[in-house]
């Protein structure tokens, strides 16, 4: 990542629009970094940008527009992505450990095999996204929306999914041991071969859920 010149800074902020420019007004030009033409600052607008394998640790990218961006195998540990747009982004193999993803949009994103250990993901919106084999151990996913998402063989151990929405989600083979599933909505979801040992199930909604070979799924649900 290379510091941009003063001229490039003016051009970049102009292209980003007045909102992002205002947000970056207090950032010295020598402190602003770009990668493949994308200024790595809050509110940046870089839809479709190529950030594969990028080192984005500890960056403040709140409200960034990264719609359709390629972040495969990128390192985003401890980054701030609250209210960022990652819809339809390529996130396979990316490392989001301990990142803040509150109210972040990931609708239709492909995050297969990505790591989300301990993230702050309150009200994450990820309808129809692919999280197969992703690791959400200890993540806070309270009020998150995974409607129609694929989470096959994902790890959600000790994750907080209280009030999360997972209707029609595919959680076949998922590890939900010790997860907080209180008031979570699993209507028409697939929990085949999933593991729920030690999970908190109070007031969860399991209407028409597939539970074949599920370990410790609620057996008295009607």
C-alpha positions as CSV (number, residue, x, y, z in Angstrom):
1,X,0.0,0.0,0.0
2,X,1.6,3.3,-1.2
3,X,0.8,6.8,0.1
4,X,-0.9,8.9,-2.6
5,X,0.4,12.2,-3.9
6,X,-1.4,15.4,-3.2
7,X,-2.7,15.6,-6.8
8,X,-3.9,12.0,-6.7
9,X,-5.6,12.8,-3.4
10,X,-7.6,15.6,-5.0
11,X,-8.6,13.4,-7.9
12,X,-9.6,10.5,-5.6
13,X,-11.7,12.6,-3.3
14,X,-13.4,14.3,-6.2
15,X,-14.3,10.9,-7.6
16,X,-15.5,9.7,-4.2
17,X,-18.0,12.5,-3.8
18,X,-18.7,15.1,-1.2
19,X,-19.7,12.7,1.6
20,X,-16.4,10.8,1.6
21,X,-14.4,14.0,1.0
22,X,-16.0,15.5,4.1
23,X,-15.2,12.5,6.1
24,X,-11.6,12.5,5.0
25,X,-11.1,16.3,5.6
26,X,-9.1,15.6,8.8
27,X,-6.9,12.9,7.3
28,X,-3.5,14.1,6.2
29,X,-2.7,13.3,2.6
30,X,0.3,11.3,3.6
31,X,-1.8,9.1,5.8
32,X,-4.3,8.1,3.1
33,X,-3.4,4.9,1.4
34,X,-4.8,3.5,-1.8
35,X,-4.8,0.1,-3.4
36,X,-5.8,-0.4,-7.0
37,X,-7.3,3.1,-7.1
38,X,-9.3,2.7,-3.9
39,X,-8.7,5.1,-1.1
40,X,-8.8,3.1,2.1
41,X,-10.8,5.5,4.3
42,X,-14.3,5.7,5.8
43,X,-17.0,6.2,3.2
44,X,-14.8,5.3,0.2
45,X,-16.7,4.2,-2.9
46,X,-14.9,1.3,-4.6
47,X,-17.5,-1.1,-6.1
48,X,-15.9,-4.0,-7.9
49,X,-12.3,-3.1,-6.8
50,X,-9.7,-5.9,-6.7
51,X,-8.4,-6.3,-3.2
52,X,-7.3,-9.9,-3.3
53,X,-4.8,-10.9,-0.7
54,X,-4.7,-7.3,0.6
55,X,-3.5,-6.4,4.0
56,X,-6.4,-4.4,5.4
57,X,-5.8,-5.0,9.1
58,X,-7.0,-2.3,11.6
59,X,-8.4,-0.1,8.9
60,X,-11.4,2.1,9.4
61,X,-13.7,1.4,6.4
62,X,-17.0,2.3,7.9
63,X,-19.8,3.0,5.4
64,X,-17.4,2.0,2.5
65,X,-19.1,0.9,-0.7
66,X,-17.3,-2.3,-1.7
67,X,-20.2,-3.8,-3.6
68,X,-19.0,-6.7,-5.8
69,X,-15.4,-6.2,-4.7
70,X,-12.9,-9.1,-4.8
71,X,-11.6,-9.6,-1.3
72,X,-10.6,-13.2,-1.6
73,X,-8.0,-14.2,1.0
74,X,-7.7,-10.6,2.2
75,X,-6.7,-9.9,5.8
76,X,-9.3,-7.7,7.5
77,X,-8.5,-8.6,11.1
78,X,-9.7,-5.9,13.6
79,X,-10.9,-3.7,10.8
80,X,-14.0,-1.5,11.1
81,X,-16.6,-2.2,8.5
82,X,-19.8,-1.0,10.2
83,X,-22.5,-0.2,7.7
84,X,-20.2,-1.0,4.8
85,X,-21.7,-2.5,1.6
86,X,-20.2,-5.9,0.6
87,X,-23.2,-7.1,-1.3
88,X,-22.2,-9.7,-3.9
89,X,-18.6,-9.4,-2.9
90,X,-16.1,-12.2,-3.3
91,X,-14.9,-13.0,0.3
92,X,-13.8,-16.6,0.1
93,X,-10.9,-17.3,2.4
94,X,-10.9,-13.8,3.8
95,X,-9.9,-13.2,7.5
96,X,-12.4,-11.0,9.4
97,X,-11.3,-12.1,12.9
98,X,-12.3,-9.6,15.5
99,X,-13.6,-7.2,12.9
100,X,-16.6,-5.0,13.4
101,X,-19.4,-5.8,10.9
102,X,-22.4,-4.1,12.6
103,X,-25.2,-3.4,10.1
104,X,-22.9,-4.4,7.3
105,X,-24.5,-5.6,4.1
106,X,-23.3,-9.0,2.6
107,X,-26.3,-10.0,0.6
108,X,-25.4,-12.6,-2.0
109,X,-21.7,-12.5,-1.1
110,X,-19.5,-15.5,-1.4
111,X,-17.6,-16.0,1.9
112,X,-16.9,-19.7,1.6
113,X,-14.2,-20.7,4.0
114,X,-13.8,-17.2,5.4
115,X,-13.0,-16.7,9.1
116,X,-15.2,-14.5,11.3
117,X,-13.9,-15.4,14.8
118,X,-15.3,-13.1,17.5
119,X,-16.7,-10.5,15.1
120,X,-19.2,-7.8,16.2
121,X,-21.9,-8.6,13.6
122,X,-25.0,-7.1,15.2
123,X,-27.7,-6.8,12.5
124,X,-25.4,-8.1,9.8
125,X,-27.6,-8.5,6.6
126,X,-26.4,-11.5,4.6
127,X,-29.5,-12.9,2.9
128,X,-28.7,-15.5,0.2
129,X,-24.9,-15.4,0.9
130,X,-22.6,-18.4,0.9
131,X,-20.9,-19.1,4.2
132,X,-20.1,-22.8,3.6
133,X,-17.3,-23.9,5.9
134,X,-16.9,-20.4,7.3
135,X,-15.9,-20.1,11.0
136,X,-18.0,-17.8,13.2
137,X,-16.7,-19.1,16.6
138,X,-17.7,-16.7,19.4
139,X,-19.2,-14.2,16.9
140,X,-21.9,-11.8,18.0
141,X,-24.6,-12.2,15.3
142,X,-27.5,-10.9,17.3
143,X,-30.4,-9.8,15.0
144,X,-28.3,-11.0,11.9
145,X,-30.2,-11.9,8.8
146,X,-29.2,-15.1,7.0
147,X,-32.5,-15.8,5.2
148,X,-31.8,-18.3,2.4
149,X,-28.1,-18.3,3.1
150,X,-25.9,-21.4,2.8
151,X,-23.9,-22.2,6.0
152,X,-23.1,-25.9,5.3
153,X,-20.5,-27.3,7.6
154,X,-20.0,-23.8,9.1
155,X,-18.7,-23.4,12.6
156,X,-21.0,-21.3,14.8
157,X,-19.7,-22.6,18.1
158,X,-20.6,-20.4,21.1
159,X,-21.8,-17.7,18.7
160,X,-24.6,-15.4,19.8
161,X,-27.5,-15.8,17.3
162,X,-30.2,-14.4,19.6
163,X,-33.1,-13.0,17.5
164,X,-31.2,-13.9,14.3
165,X,-33.2,-14.7,11.1
166,X,-32.3,-18.0,9.4
167,X,-35.5,-19.0,7.5
168,X,-34.7,-21.4,4.6
169,X,-31.0,-21.3,5.5
170,X,-29.0,-24.4,4.8
171,X,-27.1,-25.4,8.0
172,X,-26.4,-29.0,7.1
173,X,-23.5,-30.2,9.1
174,X,-23.1,-26.9,10.9
175,X,-21.5,-26.8,14.4
176,X,-23.8,-24.8,16.7
177,X,-22.6,-26.2,20.0
178,X,-23.0,-23.8,22.9
179,X,-24.5,-21.2,20.6
180,X,-27.1,-18.8,21.9
181,X,-30.2,-19.5,19.6
182,X,-32.7,-17.8,21.9
183,X,-35.6,-16.5,19.8
184,X,-33.8,-17.3,16.5
185,X,-36.0,-18.0,13.5
186,X,-35.2,-21.3,11.7
187,X,-38.4,-21.7,9.7
188,X,-38.0,-24.2,6.8
189,X,-34.2,-24.3,7.5
190,X,-32.0,-27.4,7.0
191,X,-30.3,-28.6,10.2
192,X,-29.5,-32.1,8.9
193,X,-26.3,-33.5,10.6
194,X,-25.9,-30.3,12.6
195,X,-24.6,-30.3,16.2
196,X,-26.6,-28.3,18.8
197,X,-25.2,-29.7,22.0
198,X,-25.3,-27.2,24.8
199,X,-27.0,-24.6,22.6
200,X,-29.6,-22.3,24.2
201,X,-32.9,-22.9,22.3
202,X,-35.4,-20.9,24.4
203,X,-38.2,-19.5,22.3
204,X,-36.5,-20.5,19.1
205,X,-38.7,-21.1,16.1
206,X,-38.1,-24.4,14.3
207,X,-41.2,-24.6,12.1
208,X,-40.9,-27.2,9.4
209,X,-37.1,-27.5,9.9
210,X,-35.3,-30.6,8.5
211,X,-33.6,-32.3,11.4
212,X,-32.4,-35.6,10.0
213,X,-29.4,-36.9,12.0
214,X,-29.2,-33.6,13.9
215,X,-27.5,-33.9,17.3
216,X,-29.6,-32.3,20.2
217,X,-32.1,-30.6,17.9
218,X,-35.4,-30.0,19.8
219,X,-37.3,-33.3,19.6
220,X,-40.6,-31.9,21.1
221,X,-41.1,-29.2,18.4
222,X,-44.4,-29.3,16.7
